């Protein structure tokens, strides 16, 4: 009976998470989130640049014209 208890006890033992895997997952997710944030930032910069170029050319204005 002693061996049966030992086998039954070992079946429930699970290996914990791998520290290296967890670190790699964190690094990968960090780079992905950083990349998305950078693309968002570049998009906003492009929009602002286009706005100021059109404003400088006089094609658009920021004041509503009276009719």
Predicted model as a PDB file, atoms N, CA, C, CB and O in Angstrom, pLDDT in the B-factor column:
MODEL        1                                                                  
ATOM      1  N   UNK A   1       0.787  -1.192   0.000  1.00 50.00           N  
ATOM      2  CA  UNK A   1       0.000   0.000   0.000  1.00 50.00           C  
ATOM      3  C   UNK A   1       0.838   1.269   0.000  1.00 50.00           C  
ATOM      4  CB  UNK A   1      -0.900  -0.009   1.164  1.00 50.00           C  
ATOM      5  O   UNK A   1       0.400   2.325  -0.457  1.00 50.00           O  
ATOM      6  N   UNK A   2       2.012   1.147   0.506  1.00 53.00           N  
ATOM      7  CA  UNK A   2       2.883   2.307   0.557  1.00 53.00           C  
ATOM      8  C   UNK A   2       3.259   2.803  -0.832  1.00 53.00           C  
ATOM      9  CB  UNK A   2       4.128   1.982   1.340  1.00 53.00           C  
ATOM     10  O   UNK A   2       3.307   4.010  -1.068  1.00 53.00           O  
ATOM     11  N   UNK A   3       3.528   1.870  -1.760  1.00 58.00           N  
ATOM     12  CA  UNK A   3       3.902   2.278  -3.114  1.00 58.00           C  
ATOM     13  C   UNK A   3       2.717   2.876  -3.860  1.00 58.00           C  
ATOM     14  CB  UNK A   3       4.461   1.088  -3.892  1.00 58.00           C  
ATOM     15  O   UNK A   3       2.884   3.793  -4.664  1.00 58.00           O  
ATOM     16  N   UNK A   4       1.506   2.353  -3.593  1.00 54.00           N  
ATOM     17  CA  UNK A   4       0.309   2.887  -4.241  1.00 54.00           C  
ATOM     18  C   UNK A   4       0.055   4.325  -3.789  1.00 54.00           C  
ATOM     19  CB  UNK A   4      -0.916   2.003  -3.929  1.00 54.00           C  
ATOM     20  O   UNK A   4      -0.377   5.152  -4.592  1.00 54.00           O  
ATOM     21  N   UNK A   5       0.310   4.628  -2.549  1.00 55.00           N  
ATOM     22  CA  UNK A   5       0.124   5.987  -2.049  1.00 55.00           C  
ATOM     23  C   UNK A   5       1.157   6.929  -2.663  1.00 55.00           C  
ATOM     24  CB  UNK A   5       0.220   6.015  -0.513  1.00 55.00           C  
ATOM     25  O   UNK A   5       0.849   8.076  -2.988  1.00 55.00           O  
ATOM     26  N   UNK A   6       2.384   6.436  -2.817  1.00 58.00           N  
ATOM     27  CA  UNK A   6       3.428   7.268  -3.416  1.00 58.00           C  
ATOM     28  C   UNK A   6       3.098   7.595  -4.878  1.00 58.00           C  
ATOM     29  CB  UNK A   6       4.794   6.561  -3.323  1.00 58.00           C  
ATOM     30  O   UNK A   6       3.277   8.735  -5.307  1.00 58.00           O  
ATOM     31  N   UNK A   7       2.627   6.624  -5.634  1.00 56.00           N  
ATOM     32  CA  UNK A   7       2.267   6.843  -7.038  1.00 56.00           C  
ATOM     33  C   UNK A   7       1.090   7.792  -7.131  1.00 56.00           C  
ATOM     34  CB  UNK A   7       1.935   5.511  -7.736  1.00 56.00           C  
ATOM     35  O   UNK A   7       1.095   8.703  -7.959  1.00 56.00           O  
ATOM     36  N   UNK A   8       0.082   7.594  -6.297  1.00 53.00           N  
ATOM     37  CA  UNK A   8      -1.092   8.470  -6.308  1.00 53.00           C  
ATOM     38  C   UNK A   8      -0.706   9.888  -5.901  1.00 53.00           C  
ATOM     39  CB  UNK A   8      -2.184   7.925  -5.368  1.00 53.00           C  
ATOM     40  O   UNK A   8      -1.274  10.855  -6.409  1.00 53.00           O  
ATOM     41  N   UNK A   9       0.242  10.017  -5.003  1.00 55.00           N  
ATOM     42  CA  UNK A   9       0.691  11.345  -4.571  1.00 55.00           C  
ATOM     43  C   UNK A   9       1.466  12.066  -5.654  1.00 55.00           C  
ATOM     44  CB  UNK A   9       1.546  11.231  -3.328  1.00 55.00           C  
ATOM     45  O   UNK A   9       1.394  13.292  -5.742  1.00 55.00           O  
ATOM     46  N   UNK A  10       2.204  11.343  -6.479  1.00 57.00           N  
ATOM     47  CA  UNK A  10       3.010  11.963  -7.528  1.00 57.00           C  
ATOM     48  C   UNK A  10       2.185  12.372  -8.739  1.00 57.00           C  
ATOM     49  CB  UNK A  10       4.101  11.020  -7.960  1.00 57.00           C  
ATOM     50  O   UNK A  10       2.609  13.238  -9.505  1.00 57.00           O  
ATOM     51  N   UNK A  11       1.027  11.773  -8.925  1.00 55.00           N  
ATOM     52  CA  UNK A  11       0.176  12.100 -10.069  1.00 55.00           C  
ATOM     53  C   UNK A  11      -0.300  13.548  -9.970  1.00 55.00           C  
ATOM     54  CB  UNK A  11      -1.034  11.137 -10.144  1.00 55.00           C  
ATOM     55  O   UNK A  11      -0.411  14.226 -10.992  1.00 55.00           O  
ATOM     56  N   UNK A  12      -0.585  14.035  -8.763  1.00 55.00           N  
ATOM     57  CA  UNK A  12      -1.100  15.387  -8.574  1.00 55.00           C  
ATOM     58  C   UNK A  12      -0.039  16.466  -8.641  1.00 55.00           C  
ATOM     59  CB  UNK A  12      -1.796  15.474  -7.270  1.00 55.00           C  
ATOM     60  O   UNK A  12      -0.374  17.650  -8.671  1.00 55.00           O  
ATOM     61  N   UNK A  13       1.231  16.094  -8.667  1.00 60.00           N  
ATOM     62  CA  UNK A  13       2.311  17.093  -8.686  1.00 60.00           C  
ATOM     63  C   UNK A  13       2.442  17.651 -10.095  1.00 60.00           C  
ATOM     64  CB  UNK A  13       3.667  16.474  -8.209  1.00 60.00           C  
ATOM     65  O   UNK A  13       2.575  16.909 -11.068  1.00 60.00           O  
ATOM     66  N   UNK A  14       2.401  18.978 -10.181  1.00 65.00           N  
ATOM     67  CA  UNK A  14       2.575  19.627 -11.479  1.00 65.00           C  
ATOM     68  C   UNK A  14       3.822  20.499 -11.429  1.00 65.00           C  
ATOM     69  CB  UNK A  14       1.321  20.472 -11.860  1.00 65.00           C  
ATOM     70  O   UNK A  14       4.193  21.031 -10.383  1.00 65.00           O  
ATOM     71  N   UNK A  15       4.436  20.627 -12.553  1.00 74.00           N  
ATOM     72  CA  UNK A  15       5.624  21.456 -12.656  1.00 74.00           C  
ATOM     73  C   UNK A  15       5.193  22.918 -12.696  1.00 74.00           C  
ATOM     74  CB  UNK A  15       6.463  21.083 -13.913  1.00 74.00           C  
ATOM     75  O   UNK A  15       4.219  23.256 -13.370  1.00 74.00           O  
ATOM     76  N   UNK A  16       5.895  23.777 -11.993  1.00 75.00           N  
ATOM     77  CA  UNK A  16       5.572  25.199 -11.972  1.00 75.00           C  
ATOM     78  C   UNK A  16       5.932  25.865 -13.278  1.00 75.00           C  
ATOM     79  CB  UNK A  16       6.284  25.888 -10.830  1.00 75.00           C  
ATOM     80  O   UNK A  16       6.558  25.242 -14.136  1.00 75.00           O  
ATOM     81  N   UNK A  17       5.547  27.132 -13.451  1.00 79.00           N  
ATOM     82  CA  UNK A  17       5.848  27.844 -14.703  1.00 79.00           C  
ATOM     83  C   UNK A  17       7.358  28.070 -14.855  1.00 79.00           C  
ATOM     84  CB  UNK A  17       5.102  29.201 -14.746  1.00 79.00           C  
ATOM     85  O   UNK A  17       8.072  28.302 -13.880  1.00 79.00           O  
ATOM     86  N   UNK A  18       7.801  27.996 -16.067  1.00 91.00           N  
ATOM     87  CA  UNK A  18       9.216  28.208 -16.357  1.00 91.00           C  
ATOM     88  C   UNK A  18       9.533  29.695 -16.272  1.00 91.00           C  
ATOM     89  CB  UNK A  18       9.586  27.648 -17.755  1.00 91.00           C  
ATOM     90  O   UNK A  18       8.874  30.509 -16.920  1.00 91.00           O  
ATOM     91  N   UNK A  19      10.517  30.045 -15.493  1.00 92.00           N  
ATOM     92  CA  UNK A  19      10.888  31.443 -15.303  1.00 92.00           C  
ATOM     93  C   UNK A  19      11.366  32.066 -16.611  1.00 92.00           C  
ATOM     94  CB  UNK A  19      11.975  31.565 -14.233  1.00 92.00           C  
ATOM     95  O   UNK A  19      11.025  33.209 -16.915  1.00 92.00           O  
ATOM     96  N   UNK A  20      12.145  31.329 -17.376  1.00 94.00           N  
ATOM     97  CA  UNK A  20      12.650  31.839 -18.651  1.00 94.00           C  
ATOM     98  C   UNK A  20      11.497  32.110 -19.616  1.00 94.00           C  
ATOM     99  CB  UNK A  20      13.647  30.841 -19.276  1.00 94.00           C  
ATOM    100  O   UNK A  20      11.480  33.136 -20.296  1.00 94.00           O  
ATOM    101  N   UNK A  21      10.532  31.187 -19.675  1.00 93.00           N  
ATOM    102  CA  UNK A  21       9.377  31.387 -20.559  1.00 93.00           C  
ATOM    103  C   UNK A  21       8.597  32.624 -20.153  1.00 93.00           C  
ATOM    104  CB  UNK A  21       8.458  30.157 -20.538  1.00 93.00           C  
ATOM    105  O   UNK A  21       8.199  33.421 -21.002  1.00 93.00           O  
ATOM    106  N   UNK A  22       8.379  32.784 -18.848  1.00 94.00           N  
ATOM    107  CA  UNK A  22       7.616  33.939 -18.363  1.00 94.00           C  
ATOM    108  C   UNK A  22       8.335  35.243 -18.701  1.00 94.00           C  
ATOM    109  CB  UNK A  22       7.391  33.837 -16.842  1.00 94.00           C  
ATOM    110  O   UNK A  22       7.696  36.221 -19.088  1.00 94.00           O  
ATOM    111  N   UNK A  23       9.651  35.259 -18.558  1.00 96.00           N  
ATOM    112  CA  UNK A  23      10.431  36.461 -18.896  1.00 96.00           C  
ATOM    113  C   UNK A  23      10.331  36.740 -20.389  1.00 96.00           C  
ATOM    114  CB  UNK A  23      11.918  36.295 -18.479  1.00 96.00           C  
ATOM    115  O   UNK A  23      10.155  37.890 -20.792  1.00 96.00           O  
ATOM    116  N   UNK A  24      10.439  35.712 -21.205  1.00 96.00           N  
ATOM    117  CA  UNK A  24      10.349  35.893 -22.659  1.00 96.00           C  
ATOM    118  C   UNK A  24       8.962  36.393 -23.066  1.00 96.00           C  
ATOM    119  CB  UNK A  24      10.668  34.571 -23.385  1.00 96.00           C  
ATOM    120  O   UNK A  24       8.842  37.273 -23.919  1.00 96.00           O  
ATOM    121  N   UNK A  25       7.912  35.829 -22.454  1.00 96.00           N  
ATOM    122  CA  UNK A  25       6.548  36.308 -22.742  1.00 96.00           C  
ATOM    123  C   UNK A  25       6.418  37.782 -22.396  1.00 96.00           C  
ATOM    124  CB  UNK A  25       5.499  35.486 -21.957  1.00 96.00           C  
ATOM    125  O   UNK A  25       5.825  38.551 -23.153  1.00 96.00           O  
ATOM    126  N   UNK A  26       6.963  38.173 -21.273  1.00 97.00           N  
ATOM    127  CA  UNK A  26       6.901  39.574 -20.863  1.00 97.00           C  
ATOM    128  C   UNK A  26       7.639  40.484 -21.823  1.00 97.00           C  
ATOM    129  CB  UNK A  26       7.469  39.737 -19.476  1.00 97.00           C  
ATOM    130  O   UNK A  26       7.146  41.557 -22.172  1.00 97.00           O  
ATOM    131  N   UNK A  27       8.811  40.064 -22.249  1.00 98.00           N  
ATOM    132  CA  UNK A  27       9.604  40.870 -23.190  1.00 98.00           C  
ATOM    133  C   UNK A  27       8.868  40.993 -24.519  1.00 98.00           C  
ATOM    134  CB  UNK A  27      11.007  40.244 -23.408  1.00 98.00           C  
ATOM    135  O   UNK A  27       8.783  42.086 -25.080  1.00 98.00           O  
ATOM    136  N   UNK A  28       8.344  39.897 -25.019  1.00 98.00           N  
ATOM    137  CA  UNK A  28       7.635  39.915 -26.307  1.00 98.00           C  
ATOM    138  C   UNK A  28       6.400  40.797 -26.231  1.00 98.00           C  
ATOM    139  CB  UNK A  28       7.237  38.488 -26.728  1.00 98.00           C  
ATOM    140  O   UNK A  28       6.160  41.606 -27.128  1.00 98.00           O  
ATOM    141  N   UNK A  29       5.609  40.650 -25.165  1.00 98.00           N  
ATOM    142  CA  UNK A  29       4.424  41.497 -25.012  1.00 98.00           C  
ATOM    143  C   UNK A  29       4.799  42.967 -24.869  1.00 98.00           C  
ATOM    144  CB  UNK A  29       3.607  41.051 -23.802  1.00 98.00           C  
ATOM    145  O   UNK A  29       4.102  43.843 -25.383  1.00 98.00           O  
ATOM    146  N   UNK A  30       5.893  43.236 -24.175  1.00 98.00           N  
ATOM    147  CA  UNK A  30       6.366  44.610 -24.024  1.00 98.00           C  
ATOM    148  C   UNK A  30       6.747  45.230 -25.360  1.00 98.00           C  
ATOM    149  CB  UNK A  30       7.554  44.654 -23.082  1.00 98.00           C  
ATOM    150  O   UNK A  30       6.392  46.374 -25.645  1.00 98.00           O  
ATOM    151  N   UNK A  31       7.475  44.465 -26.183  1.00 98.00           N  
ATOM    152  CA  UNK A  31       7.848  44.968 -27.504  1.00 98.00           C  
ATOM    153  C   UNK A  31       6.622  45.180 -28.392  1.00 98.00           C  
ATOM    154  CB  UNK A  31       8.820  44.004 -28.179  1.00 98.00           C  
ATOM    155  O   UNK A  31       6.554  46.150 -29.146  1.00 98.00           O  
ATOM    156  N   UNK A  32       5.663  44.273 -28.297  1.00 98.00           N  
ATOM    157  CA  UNK A  32       4.456  44.421 -29.112  1.00 98.00           C  
ATOM    158  C   UNK A  32       3.674  45.668 -28.692  1.00 98.00           C  
ATOM    159  CB  UNK A  32       3.564  43.163 -28.991  1.00 98.00           C  
ATOM    160  O   UNK A  32       3.233  46.439 -29.544  1.00 98.00           O  
ATOM    161  N   UNK A  33       3.504  45.866 -27.403  1.00 98.00           N  
ATOM    162  CA  UNK A  33       2.779  47.038 -26.920  1.00 98.00           C  
ATOM    163  C   UNK A  33       3.540  48.314 -27.266  1.00 98.00           C  
ATOM    164  CB  UNK A  33       2.550  46.947 -25.399  1.00 98.00           C  
ATOM    165  O   UNK A  33       2.934  49.315 -27.649  1.00 98.00           O  
ATOM    166  N   UNK A  34       4.860  48.283 -27.134  1.00 98.00           N  
ATOM    167  CA  UNK A  34       5.675  49.438 -27.493  1.00 98.00           C  
ATOM    168  C   UNK A  34       5.579  49.761 -28.978  1.00 98.00           C  
ATOM    169  CB  UNK A  34       7.122  49.196 -27.112  1.00 98.00           C  
ATOM    170  O   UNK A  34       5.530  50.929 -29.363  1.00 98.00           O  
ATOM    171  N   UNK A  35       5.554  48.737 -29.800  1.00 98.00           N  
ATOM    172  CA  UNK A  35       5.423  48.947 -31.247  1.00 98.00           C  
ATOM    173  C   UNK A  35       4.089  49.569 -31.609  1.00 98.00           C  
ATOM    174  CB  UNK A  35       5.589  47.634 -31.989  1.00 98.00           C  
ATOM    175  O   UNK A  35       4.019  50.471 -32.444  1.00 98.00           O  
ATOM    176  N   UNK A  36       3.026  49.079 -30.975  1.00 98.00           N  
ATOM    177  CA  UNK A  36       1.707  49.664 -31.242  1.00 98.00           C  
ATOM    178  C   UNK A  36       1.649  51.119 -30.790  1.00 98.00           C  
ATOM    179  CB  UNK A  36       0.608  48.854 -30.539  1.00 98.00           C  
ATOM    180  O   UNK A  36       1.086  51.963 -31.486  1.00 98.00           O  
ATOM    181  N   UNK A  37       2.230  51.418 -29.626  1.00 98.00           N  
ATOM    182  CA  UNK A  37       2.243  52.791 -29.120  1.00 98.00           C  
ATOM    183  C   UNK A  37       3.051  53.687 -30.069  1.00 98.00           C  
ATOM    184  CB  UNK A  37       2.838  52.842 -27.680  1.00 98.00           C  
ATOM    185  O   UNK A  37       2.654  54.820 -30.342  1.00 98.00           O  
ATOM    186  N   UNK A  38       4.173  53.182 -30.565  1.00 98.00           N  
ATOM    187  CA  UNK A  38       5.013  53.974 -31.464  1.00 98.00           C  
ATOM    188  C   UNK A  38       4.272  54.258 -32.767  1.00 98.00           C  
ATOM    189  CB  UNK A  38       6.345  53.245 -31.750  1.00 98.00           C  
ATOM    190  O   UNK A  38       4.340  55.374 -33.283  1.00 98.00           O  
ATOM    191  N   UNK A  39       3.564  53.265 -33.307  1.00 98.00           N  
ATOM    192  CA  UNK A  39       2.800  53.488 -34.541  1.00 98.00           C  
ATOM    193  C   UNK A  39       1.710  54.533 -34.303  1.00 98.00           C  
ATOM    194  CB  UNK A  39       2.172  52.160 -35.046  1.00 98.00           C  
ATOM    195  O   UNK A  39       1.464  55.376 -35.165  1.00 98.00           O  
ATOM    196  N   UNK A  40       1.062  54.483 -33.149  1.00 98.00           N  
ATOM    197  CA  UNK A  40       0.041  55.478 -32.799  1.00 98.00           C  
ATOM    198  C   UNK A  40       0.672  56.870 -32.725  1.00 98.00           C  
ATOM    199  CB  UNK A  40      -0.640  55.117 -31.446  1.00 98.00           C  
ATOM    200  O   UNK A  40       0.108  57.839 -33.234  1.00 98.00           O  
ATOM    201  N   UNK A  41       1.824  56.964 -32.101  1.00 98.00           N  
ATOM    202  CA  UNK A  41       2.525  58.238 -31.969  1.00 98.00           C  
ATOM    203  C   UNK A  41       2.922  58.793 -33.337  1.00 98.00           C  
ATOM    204  CB  UNK A  41       3.767  58.073 -31.087  1.00 98.00           C  
ATOM    205  O   UNK A  41       2.742  59.983 -33.597  1.00 98.00           O  
ATOM    206  N   UNK A  42       3.458  57.945 -34.209  1.00 98.00           N  
ATOM    207  CA  UNK A  42       3.843  58.392 -35.548  1.00 98.00           C  
ATOM    208  C   UNK A  42       2.627  58.874 -36.334  1.00 98.00           C  
ATOM    209  CB  UNK A  42       4.546  57.260 -36.309  1.00 98.00           C  
ATOM    210  O   UNK A  42       2.716  59.857 -37.069  1.00 98.00           O  
ATOM    211  N   UNK A  43       1.493  58.193 -36.186  1.00 98.00           N  
ATOM    212  CA  UNK A  43       0.273  58.587 -36.878  1.00 98.00           C  
ATOM    213  C   UNK A  43      -0.174  59.973 -36.417  1.00 98.00           C  
ATOM    214  CB  UNK A  43      -0.843  57.553 -36.639  1.00 98.00           C  
ATOM    215  O   UNK A  43      -0.553  60.808 -37.238  1.00 98.00           O  
ATOM    216  N   UNK A  44      -0.130  60.221 -35.106  1.00 98.00           N  
ATOM    217  CA  UNK A  44      -0.505  61.541 -34.594  1.00 98.00           C  
ATOM    218  C   UNK A  44       0.461  62.620 -35.063  1.00 98.00           C  
ATOM    219  CB  UNK A  44      -0.558  61.522 -33.069  1.00 98.00           C  
ATOM    220  O   UNK A  44       0.037  63.734 -35.373  1.00 98.00           O  
ATOM    221  N   UNK A  45       1.740  62.312 -35.119  1.00 98.00           N  
ATOM    222  CA  UNK A  45       2.726  63.277 -35.613  1.00 98.00           C  
ATOM    223  C   UNK A  45       2.452  63.613 -37.080  1.00 98.00           C  
ATOM    224  CB  UNK A  45       4.162  62.721 -35.448  1.00 98.00           C  
ATOM    225  O   UNK A  45       2.524  64.775 -37.480  1.00 98.00           O  
ATOM    226  N   UNK A  46       2.141  62.599 -37.871  1.00 97.00           N  
ATOM    227  CA  UNK A  46       1.858  62.820 -39.292  1.00 97.00           C  
ATOM    228  C   UNK A  46       0.641  63.718 -39.464  1.00 97.00           C  
ATOM    229  CB  UNK A  46       1.634  61.482 -40.014  1.00 97.00           C  
ATOM    230  O   UNK A  46       0.653  64.634 -40.286  1.00 97.00           O  
ATOM    231  N   UNK A  47      -0.414  63.455 -38.687  1.00 97.00           N  
ATOM    232  CA  UNK A  47      -1.626  64.270 -38.781  1.00 97.00           C  
ATOM    233  C   UNK A  47      -1.354  65.718 -38.405  1.00 97.00           C  
ATOM    234  CB  UNK A  47      -2.718  63.699 -37.886  1.00 97.00           C  
ATOM    235  O   UNK A  47      -1.834  66.637 -39.069  1.00 97.00           O  
ATOM    236  N   UNK A  48      -0.587  65.922 -37.343  1.00 96.00           N  
ATOM    237  CA  UNK A  48      -0.273  67.285 -36.910  1.00 96.00           C  
ATOM    238  C   UNK A  48       0.574  67.995 -37.970  1.00 96.00           C  
ATOM    239  CB  UNK A  48       0.469  67.267 -35.548  1.00 96.00           C  
ATOM    240  O   UNK A  48       0.345  69.170 -38.257  1.00 96.00           O  
ATOM    241  N   UNK A  49       1.536  67.301 -38.545  1.00 97.00           N  
ATOM    242  CA  UNK A  49       2.395  67.890 -39.572  1.00 97.00           C  
ATOM    243  C   UNK A  49       1.570  68.292 -40.793  1.00 97.00           C  
ATOM    244  CB  UNK A  49       3.507  66.903 -39.979  1.00 97.00           C  
ATOM    245  O   UNK A  49       1.739  69.388 -41.326  1.00 97.00           O  
ATOM    246  N   UNK A  50       0.678  67.405 -41.233  1.00 96.00           N  
ATOM    247  CA  UNK A  50      -0.178  67.727 -42.377  1.00 96.00           C  
ATOM    248  C   UNK A  50      -1.069  68.924 -42.078  1.00 96.00           C  
ATOM    249  CB  UNK A  50      -1.037  66.521 -42.758  1.00 96.00           C  
ATOM    250  O   UNK A  50      -1.263  69.778 -42.943  1.00 96.00           O  
ATOM    251  N   UNK A  51      -1.617  68.999 -40.860  1.00 95.00           N  
ATOM    252  CA  UNK A  51      -2.482  70.107 -40.479  1.00 95.00           C  
ATOM    253  C   UNK A  51      -1.727  71.431 -40.551  1.00 95.00           C  
ATOM    254  CB  UNK A  51      -3.040  69.889 -39.068  1.00 95.00           C  
ATOM    255  O   UNK A  51      -2.226  72.397 -41.128  1.00 95.00           O  
ATOM    256  N   UNK A  52      -0.528  71.482 -39.968  1.00 95.00           N  
ATOM    257  CA  UNK A  52       0.224  72.733 -39.961  1.00 95.00           C  
ATOM    258  C   UNK A  52       0.717  73.115 -41.351  1.00 95.00           C  
ATOM    259  CB  UNK A  52       1.400  72.626 -39.014  1.00 95.00           C  
ATOM    260  O   UNK A  52       0.829  74.302 -41.658  1.00 95.00           O  
ATOM    261  N   UNK A  53       1.013  72.130 -42.198  1.00 95.00           N  
ATOM    262  CA  UNK A  53       1.398  72.442 -43.578  1.00 95.00           C  
ATOM    263  C   UNK A  53       0.228  73.067 -44.339  1.00 95.00           C  
ATOM    264  CB  UNK A  53       1.886  71.171 -44.304  1.00 95.00           C  
ATOM    265  O   UNK A  53       0.411  74.050 -45.057  1.00 95.00           O  
ATOM    266  N   UNK A  54      -0.978  72.499 -44.185  1.00 95.00           N  
ATOM    267  CA  UNK A  54      -2.155  73.062 -44.849  1.00 95.00           C  
ATOM    268  C   UNK A  54      -2.492  74.438 -44.286  1.00 95.00           C  
ATOM    269  CB  UNK A  54      -3.359  72.121 -44.697  1.00 95.00           C  
ATOM    270  O   UNK A  54      -2.911  75.324 -45.031  1.00 95.00           O  
ATOM    271  N   UNK A  55      -2.316  74.625 -42.991  1.00 93.00           N  
ATOM    272  CA  UNK A  55      -2.578  75.914 -42.358  1.00 93.00           C  
ATOM    273  C   UNK A  55      -1.608  76.967 -42.884  1.00 93.00           C  
ATOM    274  CB  UNK A  55      -2.468  75.800 -40.826  1.00 93.00           C  
ATOM    275  O   UNK A  55      -2.002  78.107 -43.132  1.00 93.00           O  
ATOM    276  N   UNK A  56      -0.358  76.595 -43.051  1.00 93.00           N  
ATOM    277  CA  UNK A  56       0.656  77.519 -43.545  1.00 93.00           C  
ATOM    278  C   UNK A  56       0.402  77.900 -45.002  1.00 93.00           C  
ATOM    279  CB  UNK A  56       2.044  76.906 -43.400  1.00 93.00           C  
ATOM    280  O   UNK A  56       0.631  79.045 -45.391  1.00 93.00           O  
ATOM    281  N   UNK A  57      -0.068  76.951 -45.806  1.00 93.00           N  
ATOM    282  CA  UNK A  57      -0.366  77.220 -47.210  1.00 93.00           C  
ATOM    283  C   UNK A  57      -1.629  78.062 -47.369  1.00 93.00           C  
ATOM    284  CB  UNK A  57      -0.515  75.912 -47.973  1.00 93.00           C  
ATOM    285  O   UNK A  57      -1.855  78.651 -48.425  1.00 93.00           O  
ATOM    286  N   UNK A  58      -2.444  78.118 -46.330  1.00 88.00           N  
ATOM    287  CA  UNK A  58      -3.673  78.888 -46.402  1.00 88.00           C  
ATOM    288  C   UNK A  58      -4.844  78.097 -46.959  1.00 88.00           C  
ATOM    289  CB  UNK A  58      -3.454  80.102 -47.233  1.00 88.00           C  
ATOM    290  O   UNK A  58      -5.896  78.668 -47.245  1.00 88.00           O  
ATOM    291  N   UNK A  59      -4.678  76.806 -47.115  1.00 89.00           N  
ATOM    292  CA  UNK A  59      -5.765  75.979 -47.645  1.00 89.00           C  
ATOM    293  C   UNK A  59      -6.864  75.747 -46.606  1.00 89.00           C  
ATOM    294  CB  UNK A  59      -5.215  74.637 -48.126  1.00 89.00           C  
ATOM    295  O   UNK A  59      -8.016  75.493 -46.957  1.00 89.00           O  
ATOM    296  N   UNK A  60      -6.502  75.836 -45.339  1.00 88.00           N  
ATOM    297  CA  UNK A  60      -7.485  75.691 -44.264  1.00 88.00           C  
ATOM    298  C   UNK A  60      -7.286  76.827 -43.273  1.00 88.00           C  
ATOM    299  CB  UNK A  60      -7.357  74.303 -43.555  1.00 88.00           C  
ATOM    300  O   UNK A  60      -6.246  77.486 -43.269  1.00 88.00           O  
ATOM    301  N   UNK A  61      -8.282  77.048 -42.440  1.00 86.00           N  
ATOM    302  CA  UNK A  61      -8.180  78.061 -41.407  1.00 86.00           C  
ATOM    303  C   UNK A  61      -8.769  77.525 -40.117  1.00 86.00           C  
ATOM    304  CB  UNK A  61      -8.888  79.359 -41.834  1.00 86.00           C  
ATOM    305  O   UNK A  61      -9.550  76.573 -40.121  1.00 86.00           O  
ATOM    306  N   UNK A  62      -8.385  78.152 -39.011  1.00 82.00           N  
ATOM    307  CA  UNK A  62      -8.878  77.697 -37.720  1.00 82.00           C  
ATOM    308  C   UNK A  62     -10.017  78.569 -37.213  1.00 82.00           C  
ATOM    309  CB  UNK A  62      -7.752  77.677 -36.708  1.00 82.00           C  
ATOM    310  O   UNK A  62     -10.665  78.233 -36.222  1.00 82.00           O  
ATOM    311  N   UNK A  63     -10.262  79.692 -37.892  1.00 83.00           N  
ATOM    312  CA  UNK A  63     -11.340  80.588 -37.504  1.00 83.00           C  
ATOM    313  C   UNK A  63     -12.505  80.393 -38.474  1.00 83.00           C  
ATOM    314  CB  UNK A  63     -10.861  82.074 -37.489  1.00 83.00           C  
ATOM    315  O   UNK A  63     -12.310  80.327 -39.688  1.00 83.00           O  
ATOM    316  N   UNK A  64     -13.700  80.304 -37.933  1.00 79.00           N  
ATOM    317  CA  UNK A  64     -14.887  80.131 -38.761  1.00 79.00           C  
ATOM    318  C   UNK A  64     -15.165  81.463 -39.472  1.00 79.00           C  
ATOM    319  CB  UNK A  64     -16.126  79.669 -37.898  1.00 79.00           C  
ATOM    320  O   UNK A  64     -15.241  82.517 -38.840  1.00 79.00           O  
ATOM    321  N   UNK A  65     -15.314  81.387 -40.787  1.00 73.00           N  
ATOM    322  CA  UNK A  65     -15.567  82.607 -41.550  1.00 73.00           C  
ATOM    323  C   UNK A  65     -17.024  83.003 -41.445  1.00 73.00           C  
ATOM    324  CB  UNK A  65     -15.174  82.423 -43.017  1.00 73.00           C  
ATOM    325  O   UNK A  65     -17.914  82.153 -41.487  1.00 73.00           O  
ATOM    326  N   UNK A  66     -17.267  84.305 -41.306  1.00 74.00           N  
ATOM    327  CA  UNK A  66     -18.633  84.821 -41.258  1.00 74.00           C  
ATOM    328  C   UNK A  66     -19.164  84.919 -42.690  1.00 74.00           C  
ATOM    329  CB  UNK A  66     -18.690  86.216 -40.537  1.00 74.00           C  
ATOM    330  O   UNK A  66     -18.443  85.266 -43.626  1.00 74.00           O  
ATOM    331  N   UNK A  67     -20.428  84.607 -42.817  1.00 70.00           N  
ATOM    332  CA  UNK A  67     -21.029  84.652 -44.161  1.00 70.00           C  
ATOM    333  C   UNK A  67     -21.803  85.924 -44.364  1.00 70.00           C  
ATOM    334  CB  UNK A  67     -21.942  83.455 -44.389  1.00 70.00           C  
ATOM    335  O   UNK A  67     -22.375  86.134 -45.434  1.00 70.00           O  
TER     336      UNK A  67                                                      
ENDMDL                                                                          
END                                                                             
